[in-house]
Amino acid sequence: MKIYRFPKSRSLKVLWTLEELGSDFESVKVDLLAKDSPLRSPHPFGKVPYLIEGDVSVSETLAICIYLCERSNNSSLYPTDIETKANVNAWLSFAMTDLEASIWGLLKQLVFVPEVKRSPDVVHYFTNEANRAISQLSINENTLWIACNEFTLADIFMSQILQWAKICGLMLPVTVNDYLEKTLNRTTYRKAVEQNDAP
Ligand SMILES: N[C@@H](CCC(=O)N[C@@H](CS)C(=O)NCC(=O)O)C(=O)O
């Protein structure tokens, strides 16, 4: 199984999932910037992450992570019990819609758009939207992780988006920040970062 990756990109979530599952894989670093390089990702639009396993190819980070969980015998990362899975899906959806839409919009303005082209109105709009979504995030202190007592895909996706929020300079409530730190203390996370950012 080959995973196409790029340092400091969304492919980190896939490598983290693989570390949690203890699955074997080969990671291939691509060149995201040079579109006609032989090192381009085989993704139809040259993006990462991308997975190829035999005749199967999967795009979209969440779809890849779910594929990895469902092909393994480990059901704690993406539970099969429908009630717990509904809770995991709810957190995944919240992370990828309410949180990611605004935080990614802000991150693009602050990190990728050159300062001369940056729009203060757009920055202001996304900052408000992001803060509103963050204020709707309540960590249930009765469970060990965000969706249940097991560490799940929802924690991987929440952790990554909360890291982006911090890069944007957004303030996180103490309980949310403590939760983020707990996710980042996992050995699997550190191994995944090493793999994803390897030259
Ligand atoms: N919705 C896709 C987004 C994939 C994506 O845009 N990946 C970025 C890296 S984080 C990329 O490959 N950008 C290069 C490009 O758009 O050409 C997913 O969640 O996997």
The ligand as an ORCA input file, in Angstrom:
! r2SCAN-3c Opt
* xyz 0 1
  N     -10.265     17.792      0.346
  C      -8.968     17.215      0.163
  C      -7.953     18.320      0.061
  C      -6.605     17.809     -0.410
  C      -5.647     18.968     -0.590
  O      -6.025     20.074     -1.031
  N      -4.394     18.729     -0.243
  C      -3.408     19.770     -0.388
  C      -2.284     19.535      0.619
  S      -2.881     19.699      2.288
  C      -2.797     19.664     -1.778
  O      -2.521     18.582     -2.240
  N      -2.591     20.822     -2.404
  C      -1.953     20.887     -3.688
  C      -2.871     21.341     -4.769
  O      -4.026     21.689     -4.491
  O      -2.415     21.343     -5.913
  C      -8.668     16.269      1.339
  O      -9.217     16.490      2.422
  O      -7.878     15.338      1.186
*
